[in-house]
């Protein structure tokens, strides 16, 4: 699976501590293989984010993403942070 990043995601990534950045990189590597999606707790969001998905980096940190309709095997990472990212 290909993964691309929004400018917002990159800004949020840079605001993380170096330890969080390393953990995120490890989890994105796992995310590339759909077999690992259950381990990462990949799930579809509801409500106003019903066309988005999320996966866990750790107990507190989440990544919000979408699958690109024009490229079915590509995910576009939109945001990273604690549960407040769902309110953006």
C-alpha atoms as a printed R data frame, in Angstrom:
   type eleno elety resid chain resno       x      y      z
1  ATOM     1    CA   UNK     A     1   0.000  0.000  0.000
2  ATOM     2    CA   UNK     A     2   1.225  3.476 -0.806
3  ATOM     3    CA   UNK     A     3   0.966  6.191  1.824
4  ATOM     4    CA   UNK     A     4   1.054  9.931  1.206
5  ATOM     5    CA   UNK     A     5   0.880 12.811  3.656
6  ATOM     6    CA   UNK     A     6  -1.092 16.049  3.786
7  ATOM     7    CA   UNK     A     7   0.752 19.297  4.626
8  ATOM     8    CA   UNK     A     8  -1.267 19.432  7.861
9  ATOM     9    CA   UNK     A     9  -0.102 15.937  8.797
10 ATOM    10    CA   UNK     A    10   3.534 16.918  8.196
11 ATOM    11    CA   UNK     A    11   3.166 20.023 10.399
12 ATOM    12    CA   UNK     A    12   1.577 17.974 13.169
13 ATOM    13    CA   UNK     A    13   4.289 15.317 12.820
14 ATOM    14    CA   UNK     A    14   7.021 17.948 13.257
15 ATOM    15    CA   UNK     A    15   5.340 19.155 16.467
16 ATOM    16    CA   UNK     A    16   5.666 15.689 18.057
17 ATOM    17    CA   UNK     A    17   8.588 14.750 20.285
18 ATOM    18    CA   UNK     A    18  11.376 12.753 18.656
19 ATOM    19    CA   UNK     A    19  10.249  9.606 20.514
20 ATOM    20    CA   UNK     A    20   6.685 10.073 19.212
21 ATOM    21    CA   UNK     A    21   8.000 10.676 15.697
22 ATOM    22    CA   UNK     A    22   9.972  7.407 15.797
23 ATOM    23    CA   UNK     A    23   6.944  5.501 17.082
24 ATOM    24    CA   UNK     A    24   4.789  7.026 14.333
25 ATOM    25    CA   UNK     A    25   7.263  6.009 11.640
26 ATOM    26    CA   UNK     A    26   7.267  2.445 12.978
27 ATOM    27    CA   UNK     A    27   3.445  2.321 12.954
28 ATOM    28    CA   UNK     A    28   3.191  3.771  9.434
29 ATOM    29    CA   UNK     A    29   5.581  1.026  8.288
30 ATOM    30    CA   UNK     A    30   3.232 -1.531  9.892
31 ATOM    31    CA   UNK     A    31   0.232  0.210  8.300
32 ATOM    32    CA   UNK     A    32   1.689 -0.373  4.824
33 ATOM    33    CA   UNK     A    33   0.775 -4.054  5.134
34 ATOM    34    CA   UNK     A    34  -3.018 -4.567  5.505
35 ATOM    35    CA   UNK     A    35  -2.354 -7.726  7.544
36 ATOM    36    CA   UNK     A    36  -1.320 -5.417 10.414
37 ATOM    37    CA   UNK     A    37  -4.484 -3.291 10.348
38 ATOM    38    CA   UNK     A    38  -6.102 -5.276 13.150
39 ATOM    39    CA   UNK     A    39  -3.049 -4.727 15.389
40 ATOM    40    CA   UNK     A    40  -3.198 -0.980 14.679
41 ATOM    41    CA   UNK     A    41  -6.954 -0.925 15.378
42 ATOM    42    CA   UNK     A    42  -7.800  0.570 11.980
43 ATOM    43    CA   UNK     A    43 -11.446  1.605 11.993
44 ATOM    44    CA   UNK     A    44 -13.896  3.729 10.042
45 ATOM    45    CA   UNK     A    45 -14.990  6.936 11.735
46 ATOM    46    CA   UNK     A    46 -18.594  8.063 12.070
47 ATOM    47    CA   UNK     A    47 -20.476 11.339 12.133
48 ATOM    48    CA   UNK     A    48 -18.968 14.258 10.274
49 ATOM    49    CA   UNK     A    49 -15.811 12.179  9.669
50 ATOM    50    CA   UNK     A    50 -17.734  9.248  8.153
51 ATOM    51    CA   UNK     A    51 -15.508  9.145  5.059
52 ATOM    52    CA   UNK     A    52 -12.338  8.954  7.163
53 ATOM    53    CA   UNK     A    53 -10.513  6.192  9.025
54 ATOM    54    CA   UNK     A    54  -8.213  6.116 12.028
55 ATOM    55    CA   UNK     A    55  -5.491  3.936 13.506
56 ATOM    56    CA   UNK     A    56  -3.656  3.921 16.817
57 ATOM    57    CA   UNK     A    57  -0.046  4.891 17.340
58 ATOM    58    CA   UNK     A    58  -0.257  4.295 21.081
59 ATOM    59    CA   UNK     A    59  -2.898  4.574 23.797
60 ATOM    60    CA   UNK     A    60  -3.160  8.360 23.336
61 ATOM    61    CA   UNK     A    61  -2.114  9.150 19.755
62 ATOM    62    CA   UNK     A    62  -4.156  8.517 16.608
63 ATOM    63    CA   UNK     A    63  -3.763  9.048 12.872
64 ATOM    64    CA   UNK     A    64  -6.733 10.124 10.746
65 ATOM    65    CA   UNK     A    65  -6.568  9.137  7.089
66 ATOM    66    CA   UNK     A    66  -8.625  8.416  4.018
67 ATOM    67    CA   UNK     A    67  -8.308  5.925  1.217
68 ATOM    68    CA   UNK     A    68  -8.046  7.715 -2.124
69 ATOM    69    CA   UNK     A    69 -10.976  6.677 -4.332
70 ATOM    70    CA   UNK     A    70  -8.970  7.144 -7.517
71 ATOM    71    CA   UNK     A    71  -6.137  4.984 -6.160
72 ATOM    72    CA   UNK     A    72  -7.636  2.132 -4.111
73 ATOM    73    CA   UNK     A    73  -4.320  0.967 -2.665
74 ATOM    74    CA   UNK     A    74  -3.258  4.426 -1.440
75 ATOM    75    CA   UNK     A    75  -3.918  6.035  1.941
76 ATOM    76    CA   UNK     A    76  -3.675  9.792  2.494
77 ATOM    77    CA   UNK     A    77  -2.700 10.606  6.089
78 ATOM    78    CA   UNK     A    78  -4.528 13.759  7.190
79 ATOM    79    CA   UNK     A    79  -3.748 14.374 10.869
80 ATOM    80    CA   UNK     A    80  -1.925 12.958 13.877
81 ATOM    81    CA   UNK     A    81  -2.504 13.707 17.543
82 ATOM    82    CA   UNK     A    82  -4.583 12.854 20.575
83 ATOM    83    CA   UNK     A    83  -8.348 12.410 20.452
84 ATOM    84    CA   UNK     A    84  -8.799 16.159 19.828
85 ATOM    85    CA   UNK     A    85  -7.921 15.578 16.169
86 ATOM    86    CA   UNK     A    86 -11.427 14.197 15.727
87 ATOM    87    CA   UNK     A    87 -12.803 17.671 16.493
88 ATOM    88    CA   UNK     A    88 -10.862 19.453 13.719
